[in-house]
Amino acid sequence: MTGAVNPKPRRRINLGLTAAICAVFVAGMVGMSFAAVPLYRIFCQVTGYGGTTRVALAAPKKIVDRVVTVRFDSNISNNLGWSFRPLQRAVQVKLGEVGTVSFQAENRTTRTETGTAAFNVAPDQAGAYFNKIACFCFTDQTLKPGEQKDLGVSFFVDPAYADDPNLQNITTITLSYSFYPAKTQPVASAATTSGENPL
């Protein structure tokens, strides 16, 4: 029959277009999976979601008379041979007032180790109001064998805490830290690998 159109070229174009769309979709999903963790971390820091604290450059100008108790908790990964504890178990601060406390870390191994601290605030809804001005958790910490170091943190609870109806009966906030081995560890020296304490 003359004038009939062969459907095969059109079918090949449709299959090629479908394959290209699928490939772009898969590539986009892979890219989003890699971006999900840092994006989630940023979201938590901005909103305080999940007990994630915020970072502030300075203390607020306003201080409210309402007082909250801030308790401190410390944990160490089994893969890090340190001891780690707060030097004060709790402090009382007014909303907007800057509190400064110290934790003590000690390397109990015969090698230099670097640790990184993760943190959390409980209850979760208080995270949006808990601000850190300075914290040892902002950078990795390296301790030589037997070295002991005091690690400070300065913080305040936003005065807006008083206006949140979900926090009207919450008078205690817990700031919890957990130390883990940092991804990059220092290269062992001859003294530490031979078992000698260089201190």
Phi and psi restraints in degrees (value plus and minus 20) as a CYANA .aco file:
   2 THR   PHI    -105.9   -65.9
   2 THR   PSI     133.0   173.0
   3 GLY   PHI      61.6   101.6
   3 GLY   PSI     -22.2    17.8
   4 ALA   PHI     -93.6   -53.6
   4 ALA   PSI     119.2   159.2
   5 VAL   PHI    -114.7   -74.7
   5 VAL   PSI     110.3   150.3
   6 ASN   PHI     -94.5   -54.5
   6 ASN   PSI      98.0   138.0
   7 PRO   PHI     -96.5   -56.5
   7 PRO   PSI     -30.9     9.1
   8 LYS   PHI     -84.3   -44.3
   8 LYS   PSI     -64.8   -24.8
   9 PRO   PHI     -81.2   -41.2
   9 PRO   PSI     -59.3   -19.3
  10 ARG   PHI     -85.6   -45.6
  10 ARG   PSI     -59.0   -19.0
  11 ARG   PHI     -84.0   -44.0
  11 ARG   PSI     -60.0   -20.0
  12 ARG   PHI     -84.6   -44.6
  12 ARG   PSI     -59.4   -19.4
  13 ILE   PHI     -83.5   -43.5
  13 ILE   PSI     -64.2   -24.2
  14 ASN   PHI     -83.4   -43.4
  14 ASN   PSI     -61.6   -21.6
  15 LEU   PHI     -85.5   -45.5
  15 LEU   PSI     -60.9   -20.9
  16 GLY   PHI     -84.1   -44.1
  16 GLY   PSI     -61.7   -21.7
  17 LEU   PHI     -85.2   -45.2
  17 LEU   PSI     -62.7   -22.7
  18 THR   PHI     -82.6   -42.6
  18 THR   PSI     -63.1   -23.1
  19 ALA   PHI     -83.4   -43.4
  19 ALA   PSI     -60.8   -20.8
  20 ALA   PHI     -85.4   -45.4
  20 ALA   PSI     -62.2   -22.2
  21 ILE   PHI     -82.9   -42.9
  21 ILE   PSI     -63.2   -23.2
  22 CYS   PHI     -82.2   -42.2
  22 CYS   PSI     -61.0   -21.0
  23 ALA   PHI     -84.9   -44.9
  23 ALA   PSI     -61.9   -21.9
  24 VAL   PHI     -84.4   -44.4
  24 VAL   PSI     -61.1   -21.1
  25 PHE   PHI     -82.7   -42.7
  25 PHE   PSI     -66.1   -26.1
  26 VAL   PHI     -82.8   -42.8
  26 VAL   PSI     -63.7   -23.7
  27 ALA   PHI     -82.0   -42.0
  27 ALA   PSI     -60.0   -20.0
  28 GLY   PHI     -84.8   -44.8
  28 GLY   PSI     -60.4   -20.4
  29 MET   PHI     -86.1   -46.1
  29 MET   PSI     -59.5   -19.5
  30 VAL   PHI     -83.7   -43.7
  30 VAL   PSI     -64.0   -24.0
  31 GLY   PHI     -81.6   -41.6
  31 GLY   PSI     -61.3   -21.3
  32 MET   PHI     -86.5   -46.5
  32 MET   PSI     -54.0   -14.0
  33 SER   PHI     -85.8   -45.8
  33 SER   PSI     -56.6   -16.6
  34 PHE   PHI     -91.7   -51.7
  34 PHE   PSI     -52.5   -12.5
  35 ALA   PHI    -101.9   -61.9
  35 ALA   PSI     -36.3     3.7
  36 ALA   PHI     -81.6   -41.6
  36 ALA   PSI     -63.9   -23.9
  37 VAL   PHI     -84.4   -44.4
  37 VAL   PSI     -73.5   -33.5
  38 PRO   PHI     -84.2   -44.2
  38 PRO   PSI     -54.8   -14.8
  39 LEU   PHI     -85.9   -45.9
  39 LEU   PSI     -60.7   -20.7
  40 TYR   PHI     -84.6   -44.6
  40 TYR   PSI     -60.3   -20.3
  41 ARG   PHI     -82.4   -42.4
  41 ARG   PSI     -63.8   -23.8
  42 ILE   PHI     -83.2   -43.2
  42 ILE   PSI     -63.8   -23.8
  43 PHE   PHI     -78.3   -38.3
  43 PHE   PSI     -64.7   -24.7
  44 CYS   PHI     -84.6   -44.6
  44 CYS   PSI     -60.7   -20.7
  45 GLN   PHI     -87.8   -47.8
  45 GLN   PSI     -54.9   -14.9
  46 VAL   PHI     -95.0   -55.0
  46 VAL   PSI     -59.1   -19.1
  47 THR   PHI    -120.1   -80.1
  47 THR   PSI     -37.3     2.7
  48 GLY   PHI      57.6    97.6
  48 GLY   PSI      -7.8    32.2
  49 TYR   PHI     -81.4   -41.4
  49 TYR   PSI     120.5   160.5
  50 GLY   PHI      49.9    89.9
  50 GLY   PSI       0.9    40.9
  51 GLY   PHI      61.9   101.9
  51 GLY   PSI      -8.8    31.2
  52 THR   PHI     -96.2   -56.2
  52 THR   PSI     110.0   150.0
  53 THR   PHI     -99.5   -59.5
  53 THR   PSI     145.9   185.9
  54 ARG   PHI    -124.3   -84.3
  54 ARG   PSI     142.6   182.6
  55 VAL   PHI    -131.8   -91.8
  55 VAL   PSI     110.9   150.9
  56 ALA   PHI    -143.0  -103.0
  56 ALA   PSI     130.6   170.6
  57 LEU   PHI    -104.9   -64.9
  57 LEU   PSI     -47.7    -7.7
  58 ALA   PHI    -174.0  -134.0
  58 ALA   PSI     144.8   184.8
  59 ALA   PHI     -95.3   -55.3
  59 ALA   PSI     133.6   173.6
  60 PRO   PHI     -89.6   -49.6
  60 PRO   PSI     136.0   176.0
  61 LYS   PHI     -97.3   -57.3
  61 LYS   PSI     -41.1    -1.1
  62 LYS   PHI    -118.6   -78.6
  62 LYS   PSI     115.2   155.2
  63 ILE   PHI    -142.1  -102.1
  63 ILE   PSI     109.7   149.7
  64 VAL   PHI    -121.8   -81.8
  64 VAL   PSI     124.9   164.9
  65 ASP   PHI     -86.8   -46.8
  65 ASP   PSI     -38.2     1.8
  66 ARG   PHI     -82.8   -42.8
  66 ARG   PSI     113.0   153.0
  67 VAL   PHI    -128.0   -88.0
  67 VAL   PSI     118.0   158.0
  68 VAL   PHI    -143.5  -103.5
  68 VAL   PSI     130.2   170.2
  69 THR   PHI    -117.1   -77.1
  69 THR   PSI     108.4   148.4
  70 VAL   PHI    -129.2   -89.2
  70 VAL   PSI      97.3   137.3
  71 ARG   PHI    -118.0   -78.0
  71 ARG   PSI     136.2   176.2
  72 PHE   PHI    -144.7  -104.7
  72 PHE   PSI     116.4   156.4
  73 ASP   PHI    -149.2  -109.2
  73 ASP   PSI     125.1   165.1
  74 SER   PHI    -156.3  -116.3
  74 SER   PSI     122.9   162.9
  75 ASN   PHI    -161.1  -121.1
  75 ASN   PSI     133.2   173.2
  76 ILE   PHI    -150.3  -110.3
  76 ILE   PSI     115.9   155.9
  77 SER   PHI     -85.8   -45.8
  77 SER   PSI     127.2   167.2
  78 ASN   PHI     -83.1   -43.1
  78 ASN   PSI     -39.7     0.3
  79 ASN   PHI    -109.7   -69.7
  79 ASN   PSI     -16.0    24.0
  80 LEU   PHI    -141.4  -101.4
  80 LEU   PSI      99.3   139.3
  81 GLY   PHI    -104.9   -64.9
  81 GLY   PSI      33.1    73.1
  82 TRP   PHI    -135.5   -95.5
  82 TRP   PSI     141.5   181.5
  83 SER   PHI    -127.3   -87.3
  83 SER   PSI     131.2   171.2
  84 PHE   PHI    -176.3  -136.3
  84 PHE   PSI     104.4   144.4
  85 ARG   PHI    -174.2  -134.2
  85 ARG   PSI     133.0   173.0
  86 PRO   PHI     -96.7   -56.7
  86 PRO   PSI     121.8   161.8
  87 LEU   PHI     -99.2   -59.2
  87 LEU   PSI     -39.1     0.9
  88 GLN   PHI    -147.0  -107.0
  88 GLN   PSI     113.4   153.4
  89 ARG   PHI     -97.0   -57.0
  89 ARG   PSI     -48.1    -8.1
  90 ALA   PHI    -181.9  -141.9
  90 ALA   PSI     132.5   172.5
  91 VAL   PHI    -156.8  -116.8
  91 VAL   PSI     136.4   176.4
  92 GLN   PHI    -130.1   -90.1
  92 GLN   PSI     111.2   151.2
  93 VAL   PHI    -154.7  -114.7
  93 VAL   PSI     130.5   170.5
  94 LYS   PHI    -100.2   -60.2
  94 LYS   PSI     136.1   176.1
  95 LEU   PHI     -84.2   -44.2
  95 LEU   PSI     105.9   145.9
  96 GLY   PHI      74.3   114.3
  96 GLY   PSI     -34.0     6.0
  97 GLU   PHI    -103.2   -63.2
  97 GLU   PSI     118.7   158.7
  98 VAL   PHI    -101.7   -61.7
  98 VAL   PSI     109.3   149.3
  99 GLY   PHI    -131.2   -91.2
  99 GLY   PSI     121.7   161.7
 100 THR   PHI    -149.4  -109.4
 100 THR   PSI     105.5   145.5
 101 VAL   PHI    -155.3  -115.3
 101 VAL   PSI     146.6   186.6
 102 SER   PHI    -147.6  -107.6
 102 SER   PSI     127.4   167.4
 103 PHE   PHI    -133.3   -93.3
 103 PHE   PSI     133.5   173.5
 104 GLN   PHI    -136.3   -96.3
 104 GLN   PSI     106.5   146.5
 105 ALA   PHI    -136.1   -96.1
 105 ALA   PSI     121.5   161.5
 106 GLU   PHI    -158.4  -118.4
 106 GLU   PSI     110.5   150.5
 107 ASN   PHI    -105.9   -65.9
 107 ASN   PSI      93.5   133.5
 108 ARG   PHI    -119.1   -79.1
 108 ARG   PSI      -6.2    33.8
 109 THR   PHI    -122.5   -82.5
 109 THR   PSI     158.5   198.5
 110 THR   PHI    -120.7   -80.7
 110 THR   PSI      -3.1    36.9
 111 ARG   PHI    -154.7  -114.7
 111 ARG   PSI     134.5   174.5
 112 THR   PHI     -92.0   -52.0
 112 THR   PSI     111.5   151.5
 113 GLU   PHI    -151.9  -111.9
 113 GLU   PSI     127.6   167.6
 114 THR   PHI    -134.9   -94.9
 114 THR   PSI     111.2   151.2
 115 GLY   PHI    -141.0  -101.0
 115 GLY   PSI     137.1   177.1
 116 THR   PHI    -148.2  -108.2
 116 THR   PSI     119.9   159.9
 117 ALA   PHI    -124.8   -84.8
 117 ALA   PSI     109.6   149.6
 118 ALA   PHI    -120.6   -80.6
 118 ALA   PSI     134.1   174.1
 119 PHE   PHI    -160.6  -120.6
 119 PHE   PSI     140.9   180.9
 120 ASN   PHI    -176.7  -136.7
 120 ASN   PSI     133.8   173.8
 121 VAL   PHI    -141.0  -101.0
 121 VAL   PSI     118.2   158.2
 122 ALA   PHI    -147.0  -107.0
 122 ALA   PSI     120.4   160.4
 123 PRO   PHI     -90.1   -50.1
 123 PRO   PSI     139.1   179.1
 124 ASP   PHI     -74.1   -34.1
 124 ASP   PSI     -60.9   -20.9
 125 GLN   PHI     -87.8   -47.8
 125 GLN   PSI     -35.6     4.4
 126 ALA   PHI     -97.6   -57.6
 126 ALA   PSI     -37.5     2.5
 127 GLY   PHI     -78.7   -38.7
 127 GLY   PSI     -52.4   -12.4
 128 ALA   PHI     -87.5   -47.5
 128 ALA   PSI     -37.8     2.2
 129 TYR   PHI    -131.1   -91.1
 129 TYR   PSI     -26.7    13.3
 130 PHE   PHI    -113.2   -73.2
 130 PHE   PSI      97.0   137.0
 131 ASN   PHI    -137.4   -97.4
 131 ASN   PSI     117.7   157.7
 132 LYS   PHI    -128.0   -88.0
 132 LYS   PSI     112.7   152.7
 133 ILE   PHI    -113.1   -73.1
 133 ILE   PSI     -61.5   -21.5
 134 ALA   PHI    -163.0  -123.0
 134 ALA   PSI     123.5   163.5
 135 CYS   PHI    -180.8  -140.8
 135 CYS   PSI     119.3   159.3
 136 PHE   PHI     -82.8   -42.8
 136 PHE   PSI     -39.2     0.8
 137 CYS   PHI     -95.7   -55.7
 137 CYS   PSI     -28.8    11.2
 138 PHE   PHI     -92.7   -52.7
 138 PHE   PSI     -42.0    -2.0
 139 THR   PHI    -156.7  -116.7
 139 THR   PSI     139.4   179.4
 140 ASP   PHI     -86.6   -46.6
 140 ASP   PSI     131.3   171.3
 141 GLN   PHI    -138.5   -98.5
 141 GLN   PSI     109.7   149.7
 142 THR   PHI    -134.2   -94.2
 142 THR   PSI     108.8   148.8
 143 LEU   PHI    -143.0  -103.0
 143 LEU   PSI     114.8   154.8
 144 LYS   PHI     -97.1   -57.1
 144 LYS   PSI     146.5   186.5
 145 PRO   PHI     -74.8   -34.8
 145 PRO   PSI     106.5   146.5
 146 GLY   PHI      57.4    97.4
 146 GLY   PSI     -23.6    16.4
 147 GLU   PHI     -93.9   -53.9
 147 GLU   PSI     121.4   161.4
 148 GLN   PHI    -141.0  -101.0
 148 GLN   PSI     116.4   156.4
 149 LYS   PHI    -161.9  -121.9
 149 LYS   PSI     117.9   157.9
 150 ASP   PHI    -109.4   -69.4
 150 ASP   PSI     109.5   149.5
 151 LEU   PHI    -137.2   -97.2
 151 LEU   PSI     101.7   141.7
 152 GLY   PHI    -119.3   -79.3
 152 GLY   PSI     136.4   176.4
 153 VAL   PHI    -162.3  -122.3
 153 VAL   PSI     112.3   152.3
 154 SER   PHI    -134.6   -94.6
 154 SER   PSI     114.9   154.9
 155 PHE   PHI    -169.6  -129.6
 155 PHE   PSI     147.5   187.5
 156 PHE   PHI    -171.4  -131.4
 156 PHE   PSI     137.6   177.6
 157 VAL   PHI    -123.2   -83.2
 157 VAL   PSI     102.7   142.7
 158 ASP   PHI     -75.7   -35.7
 158 ASP   PSI     114.3   154.3
 159 PRO   PHI     -76.5   -36.5
 159 PRO   PSI     -43.2    -3.2
 160 ALA   PHI     -84.0   -44.0
 160 ALA   PSI     -34.6     5.4
 161 TYR   PHI     -72.4   -32.4
 161 TYR   PSI     -57.4   -17.4
 162 ALA   PHI     -88.1   -48.1
 162 ALA   PSI     -40.9    -0.9
 163 ASP   PHI    -113.1   -73.1
 163 ASP   PSI     -24.8    15.2
 164 ASP   PHI    -106.3   -66.3
 164 ASP   PSI      94.4   134.4
 165 PRO   PHI     -83.3   -43.3
 165 PRO   PSI     -43.0    -3.0
 166 ASN   PHI     -94.4   -54.4
 166 ASN   PSI     -32.5     7.5
 167 LEU   PHI    -135.2   -95.2
 167 LEU   PSI      -8.8    31.2
 168 GLN   PHI     -78.4   -38.4
 168 GLN   PSI     -56.7   -16.7
 169 ASN   PHI    -122.2   -82.2
 169 ASN   PSI     -13.9    26.1
 170 ILE   PHI    -113.8   -73.8
 170 ILE   PSI      90.1   130.1
 171 THR   PHI    -129.6   -89.6
 171 THR   PSI     -24.7    15.3
 172 THR   PHI    -149.6  -109.6
 172 THR   PSI     111.6   151.6
 173 ILE   PHI    -139.0   -99.0
 173 ILE   PSI     117.9   157.9
 174 THR   PHI    -131.2   -91.2
 174 THR   PSI     103.7   143.7
 175 LEU   PHI    -121.7   -81.7
 175 LEU   PSI      97.4   137.4
 176 SER   PHI    -135.8   -95.8
 176 SER   PSI     114.8   154.8
 177 TYR   PHI    -139.7   -99.7
 177 TYR   PSI     124.4   164.4
 178 SER   PHI    -151.7  -111.7
 178 SER   PSI     106.5   146.5
 179 PHE   PHI    -115.9   -75.9
 179 PHE   PSI     113.6   153.6
 180 TYR   PHI    -147.1  -107.1
 180 TYR   PSI     137.4   177.4
 181 PRO   PHI     -81.4   -41.4
 181 PRO   PSI     114.4   154.4
 182 ALA   PHI     -89.5   -49.5
 182 ALA   PSI     135.3   175.3
 183 LYS   PHI     -82.0   -42.0
 183 LYS   PSI     -56.6   -16.6
 184 THR   PHI    -124.8   -84.8
 184 THR   PSI      99.7   139.7
 185 GLN   PHI    -126.4   -86.4
 185 GLN   PSI     128.8   168.8
 186 PRO   PHI     -85.4   -45.4
 186 PRO   PSI     130.3   170.3
 187 VAL   PHI     -91.8   -51.8
 187 VAL   PSI     111.4   151.4
 188 ALA   PHI     -88.7   -48.7
 188 ALA   PSI     116.5   156.5
 189 SER   PHI    -105.2   -65.2
 189 SER   PSI     150.7   190.7
 190 ALA   PHI     -81.8   -41.8
 190 ALA   PSI     -56.4   -16.4
 191 ALA   PHI     -85.9   -45.9
 191 ALA   PSI     -62.8   -22.8
 192 THR   PHI     -94.2   -54.2
 192 THR   PSI     -54.1   -14.1
 193 THR   PHI     -93.0   -53.0
 193 THR   PSI     -45.0    -5.0
 194 SER   PHI    -105.5   -65.5
 194 SER   PSI     -23.9    16.1
 195 GLY   PHI      73.6   113.6
 195 GLY   PSI     -20.4    19.6
 196 GLU   PHI    -104.1   -64.1
 196 GLU   PSI     124.3   164.3
 197 ASN   PHI    -108.4   -68.4
 197 ASN   PSI      97.1   137.1
 198 PRO   PHI     -94.5   -54.5
 198 PRO   PSI     -27.2    12.8
